[in-house]
Amino acid sequence: MKYGLLSGIFWALDTVLLGIALGLVLPNDTFSKVIWLIPVAGAFLHDLFSALWLLCLTVARRRVKQLTDALHTKHGLAVVMAALLGGPVGMTGYMLAIKYIGPGYTACISAFYPAFGALLARVLLKEMLSIGQYASFAVALLGVMCIGYLSASDSIVSDPVLGFVFALVCVVGWGSEAVLGSYAMRHALIDNQIALQIRNGISAMIYGAIVIPLLGISDLVVDGFSTNNFLFVALCAAIGTLSYLFYYKAIDSIGPSRGMALNISYAAWALILSVFILHHIPSVQEWICCGMILVGTIFSANSWKSVWHRARS
């Protein structure tokens, strides 16, 4: 369970700091029409820097041959597919959903990605949770949905059908990533580091070769970020890499359903961290949602009896 909680804590820190970094993108009249795509540019740079951090680790640990051998297995191809679905497809769907239905509704719908992933894990990997764990999972998801809506309640809907479709693309992409990653790490050559090296490397390449040129934001990536901002994003990527390593370790050790359940605790940790970093004062409703998320994730990752026994001991 500790790996899943650590993934949520580090992802929350990464999210808060990356939000600051994206807010420092240089204003320019050229970028005014694509200002809403800044997070996509940030996601590309984040995955690129993360892949480079991981490559340094892979070289230092003399695991390059293991990486290349893993890529020639069907389990390695599963990570490639996870990279495509979890990175460019999921993130682009998320941003397009925000464009058409606003951040509030997008946050609510995209919060269902762990539920989709749990369903997929049950069908493909035969992973089962108890009724109590599924109920706790639902409580955590409800908390994430509500906290997302409360933080962006001014959503402007321009095309509800198209926005809903793109939000579903995000749900499928992010939910499938965890299941494919879990399947891949069943191979002896692929652990959380190798899986993540493949995932972020492939994701960055697809962003750079297809998504960024297709969206017409190459200039935004090159000219919109200052030198100091590039370094800030690189720091965020290092923190995000730690989060991903813990996330994939949790998926490998306790399964994708419980790994995703613990990872979404980042929504609660981000709220807590924003108090200290951004001096944000949460509302009572946000604190209630925060409690729902933390309690729901802990109980969904463990049987109710085991949590009760630990609390008493």
Disulfide bonds with the S-S distance in Angstrom:
none
